[in-house]
């Protein structure tokens, strides 16, 4: 029986295999040499948008589409054929074969002396230990690529970024495991009519230098095309500066910029009816927002009984991200997934993004193979048909959202039945980021509000076990299906902590 495996799981497991650094690259097949620059990618996107959408060719053979997870995992490019592996840059690029769930053919070019040189498919450049004799032909492209560098050990080339599947990409910083994903663009996510998934159909990779790698990409879908440039700097935090120019084939009123996709099955806050030995299973546990009013917001994630879409209206957002704040192995107890090492992704707009909303989509899920959490920025104005739009932002793959000095952050959220029948009790712990000096409740006030129901019994006390403070309160749902709750922890001069917001549902 073939196991069900997600794109997220494959990229995480396959990307974790270190290869000894120092192998010399073979000569890849070269063809279609053309001059190259970012204006050429923008021109290609504009030309593509002027014609009806057509899926990329050639079609991936059925034999590759029918591969099992294990068979596809064994299908690897030989290290000596990786791009740049013989250079002194400390980087290498490993092409990924099409097959399994990766069925969109992707062209890959690398830049030599200002020229775009196409990487031609060569079956001999790949190992096929589990699928010898497979009849697949030679007229193939790639599924994407995995980039490697000496991230954790000067003698090893570890993966630090992967581009594969639709417009998905993943990145990790030093000491992390792959988990959450980003995307080039989201369209109609969570909408009843279904989602549209743009794809990256072409990549151009510049020679890595000065500790960074630059990747250009051509995005395409029935509604939009786009020219992207990714400037990637791996390290203790992996920084990705992203410039995107979009050309709309049609009006898009449900677009998501800088989309992030993650998995949240359960934590100690709510396990529903899941029979799981692990206390927590998630790639991210909260949505962090730094809005245009200079508020810091923390929204714990949930695996709801019904699909939930939350929109946080804003003007000129400072940043948002899906964060994995829980770092204790004892909370996960998973030696294979190592959820405590999963990265947090923080989006920082560059320039004024104007009015819109940070949108959070939470999709019911019963298995950890599904990416059921999505967050993105939705502009207030739709993308008009025939329009050209450019936006720029930085994605940081790190360990948490940035926290200003002196502002407490939410460490933990707990809930359960109150001693009062029919009521719920909520407990929120706050502490200094990075284990700073202990804080006391002296001079602090907790303000608790709810959109519906009744709040009572608010208690604020020291919590020396986290070096911070605890807020507890009871809520009477009063027969409601859901309610939005907000807690402000205030000091004499204003906010003393992140604003805690939560959607309770029955």
Secondary structure as UniProt FT lines:
FT   HELIX           7..14
FT   TURN            15..16
FT   STRAND          19..20
FT   TURN            21..22
FT   STRAND          29..35
FT   HELIX           38..49
FT   HELIX           62..65
FT   HELIX           69..73
FT   STRAND          75..77
FT   HELIX           79..81
FT   TURN            84..86
FT   STRAND          91..97
FT   TURN            100..101
FT   STRAND          106..112
FT   TURN            113..114
FT   STRAND          115..120
FT   HELIX           123..125
FT   STRAND          126..128
FT   TURN            129..130
FT   TURN            132..133
FT   STRAND          142..149
FT   TURN            154..155
FT   STRAND          156..164
FT   TURN            166..167
FT   STRAND          168..171
FT   TURN            174..175
FT   STRAND          181..183
FT   STRAND          186..187
FT   TURN            189..190
FT   TURN            192..193
FT   STRAND          199..205
FT   TURN            210..211
FT   STRAND          212..220
FT   STRAND          224..233
FT   STRAND          238..248
FT   STRAND          255..262
FT   STRAND          264..267
FT   TURN            268..269
FT   TURN            272..273
FT   STRAND          281..282
FT   STRAND          286..290
FT   TURN            292..293
FT   STRAND          296..300
FT   STRAND          308..315
FT   STRAND          319..323
FT   HELIX           329..332
FT   TURN            335..337
FT   HELIX           339..341
FT   STRAND          344..350
FT   STRAND          355..362
FT   TURN            368..369
FT   STRAND          373..379
FT   TURN            385..386
FT   STRAND          388..398
FT   TURN            405..406
FT   STRAND          408..417
FT   TURN            421..422
FT   STRAND          423..431
FT   TURN            433..434
FT   TURN            442..443
FT   STRAND          445..450
FT   STRAND          454..463
FT   TURN            464..467
FT   STRAND          468..476
FT   TURN            478..479
FT   STRAND          482..491
FT   TURN            492..493
FT   STRAND          494..495
FT   STRAND          499..505
//
